[in-house]
């Protein structure tokens, strides 16, 4: 920037720069609040998915499969639309998956106790089927790894364990100390992980540090550990990082989404499940047979997706090393401020509007290229949507201010005649 350009910036005067500073500060605050309210989450999902999925290698499911209980099983079969789900039915699915040679069996169903403070955690009506479920788990866990969902709830801003129906059987006891989660699994057995999803589904959920000192893995992280895979760089109380997502259609094309009725009918006829981490989940219609939205379905970077497939995506990202560390918040804010400052100076210069617009477009392209390079080569992800939006907003604000100045000049000239 030469002396001529610096002179143009000085001629703007302090009132102009104060006005620009106030507008940008207000914009940053509003942008932060909108981000907290997830107003732009779908755009962020779309941008993240495009960036993370257009790499040097194709992203394919290689480690996971999903067994879904759909409308036929839930509304027309023995499940009879009941909540909680029949646990003896889950037991049969676990047995069938063991026969199908699944490597790890993960249960994505809420198994929390109905009476957490009473002498018996489970209702007497469900006691027999719960006992059958526990017997099957105990037997299968001698040959396969089983991961159960662990119920947690928020109390005073911290997550707390809630009793589950399997607690009385001594399955999945609390493990105290951060070192426990880092040990490589040496034998088959039962482990557990929480199934609550992160507020931002681009993030791979990591461990929770509970007030008791227990470190509780997410279902995905517990399943990965059950395979014997060492997961490094995972710290308590936080997300592992940003993970890329595989669309549901890709899982279906590869035959990796299996209906529960088909699995029960002939476990030996499901060779695609052998050696996989298989997640059992629900995907029936909410209100009645083919009525209403699907249960346990969430917006994701690749569109609406069952929760069990989201867990599968988290596992795929962890096992395929497709998890990108987020750029520190302070660094991201610094990048935003630098971009806004450069944008403010660019639009203060006496240049044709088309040149200013071209400069903004080039800045946006440079941000996209930088993020693509960071993901593919540095394993870092920069959430650049906010800087991009504010560059465009600043363009609009500056244009409005120019129009206002022109209108004032025209009004003064008209009065002087």
C-alpha positions, 0 to 999 in steps of 0.5 A, spaced: 500 500 500 503 506 497 503 513 500 497 515 495 492 509 498 494 511 506 492 518 504 485 516 502 484 512 508 486 518 512 481 523 508 476 518 511 476 521 518 475 519 525 467 519 524 468 514 518 472 509 522 468 509 528 462 508 524 465 502 521 468 499 527 461 499 531 458 496 525 463 491 525 463 490 532 456 489 532 456 484 526 461 480 530 457 479 536 450 478 532 454 473 528 457 469 534 450 469 537 447 466 531 452 461 531 450 459 538 443 458 536 445 454 530 442 459 525 447 457 520 448 450 522 446 447 515 450 452 511 456 450 515 454 442 514 454 443 507 461 447 507 464 442 511 462 436 508 464 439 501 471 441 504 472 434 507 470 429 502 473 432 496 480 429 498 485 425 494 482 419 496 474 417 496 471 416 502 468 409 503 465 405 509 470 400 511 469 398 518 462 399 520 455 396 518 448 398 521 442 394 523 436 398 523 429 396 526 424 399 521 416 400 521 415 392 519 419 390 525 416 395 530 409 396 528 407 390 525 411 385 528 412 382 536 415 389 538 408 392 537 410 399 537 412 399 545 417 403 548 421 401 551 424 397 546 423 389 548 430 387 550 429 380 549 428 382 541 435 386 542 438 379 545 436 376 539 439 381 535 445 380 539 445 373 538 444 373 530 450 378 530 454 374 533 453 368 529 454 373 523 461 374 526 460 381 527 467 384 530 463 389 535 456 389 537 454 396 539 447 397 542 444 404 540 438 404 544 436 408 551 437 402 556 436 407 562 432 405 568 425 407 569 426 407 577 433 410 578 432 411 586 428 405 587 430 398 590 429 395 583 431 399 577 427 396 572 419 395 572 417 388 574 413 387 567 420 388 563 424 384 568 424 377 565 426 380 558 431 384 561 434 378 565 434 374 558 438 380 555 443 380 560 444 373 560 445 373 552 450 379 553 454 375 558 454 369 553 456 373 547 461 377 550 466 371 551 466 371 544 465 378 541 465 385 544 459 388 546 458 396 547 452 398 551 449 405 551 450 409 557 445 414 560 447 420 562 443 427 564 445 434 565 446 436 573 448 443 575 452 444 568 455 437 569 453 430 566 452 425 571 451 417 570 444 415 570 442 408 572 441 403 567 437 396 567 444 392 566 447 396 572 445 390 577 448 385 573 455 388 574 456 390 567 460 396 565 462 398 572 464 405 573 472 406 571 475 412 575 481 415 572 483 418 565 488 413 564 483 407 564 480 410 557 487 409 554 488 402 555 488 397 549 483 392 550 486 385 551 480 381 551 472 380 549 467 383 554 462 389 555 464 396 555 459 402 554 459 409 552 454 415 552 449 416 546 448 423 546 450 427 540 454 433 540 450 440 538 454 440 532 454 434 528 461 435 524 464 434 531 466 427 533 464 426 540 470 424 545 470 422 553 466 426 558 469 427 565 464 426 570 463 429 577 465 422 580 472 422 576 470 417 571 472 418 564 466 416 560 467 414 552 462 416 547 459 410 544 463 411 538 470 412 541 468 405 546 467 401 540 473 403 536 477 402 543 473 395 543 477 393 536 483 394 540 485 400 536 489 405 540 486 412 539 491 418 541 490 425 542 483 424 546 482 428 552 477 428 557 471 433 557 471 435 549 470 433 542 475 429 538 475 434 532 471 435 526 470 428 522 468 427 515 461 424 513 459 418 509 452 419 506 447 414 508 446 412 500 453 410 500 452 405 506 446 402 502 449 401 496 454 397 499 449 393 503 451 395 510 444 397 512 441 391 514 433 390 516 433 387 523 428 382 520 433 380 515 438 379 520 434 374 524 431 370 518 438 368 516 444 371 520 449 366 515 446 370 509 449 377 511 457 376 510 458 383 509 457 384 517 463 379 518 469 383 522 465 389 522 463 394 528 455 393 527 451 398 530 443 396 532 439 402 532 431 404 530 428 408 524 421 406 524 416 412 523 414 416 529 407 416 530 404 409 526 406 405 521 409 410 515 406 416 519 410 421 521 418 423 521 423 417 522 425 416 530 432 418 532 433 422 525 438 428 525 440 433 520 447 432 518 452 434 513 450 429 508 442 430 510 437 427 515 440 421 518 439 416 523 443 416 529 446 409 529 449 412 522 451 418 525 455 413 530 457 409 524 460 415 521 464 417 527 467 410 528 469 411 520 472 417 521 476 415 528 478 408 524 480 412 518 484 417 521 479 422 518 478 427 524 481 434 523 483 438 529 479 445 530 483 451 529 483 454 536 478 459 537 483 465 539 486 464 532 480 464 528 477 470 531 484 473 530 483 471 522 476 474 522 479 481 525 484 481 520 480 480 514 475 485 517 480 490 517 483 489 510 476 489 508 474 495 511 481 499 508 479 496 501 472 499 501 475 506 504 480 506 498 477 510 492 477 504 487 471 503 482 466 498 486 467 492 481 474 492 483 472 492 490 467 486 489 473 482 485 477 483 491 472 480 496 471 474 491 478 473 491 479 473 498 473 468 499 476 464 494 483 464 498 479 462 504 476 456 501 483 454 498 486 455 505 481 451 508 482 445 503 489 445 504 489 445 511 484 439 511 488 435 506 495 436 509 495 439 516 489 435 519 486 442 521 479 445 520 478 452 520 470 454 520 470 460 515 463 461 514 463 467 519 469 470 516 466 469 509 459 472 511 462 478 514 466 480 508 460 480 504 456 484 509 461 489 510 461 490 502 453 491 503 454 496 509 460 500 505 456 500 499 450 503 503 454 508 506 457 510 499 450 511 497 448 515 503 454 520 502 452 521 495 445 523 497 448 528 502 452 531 496 447 531 491 442 534 497 447 540 498 449 541 491 441 542 490 440 547 496 446 551 493 443 552 486 
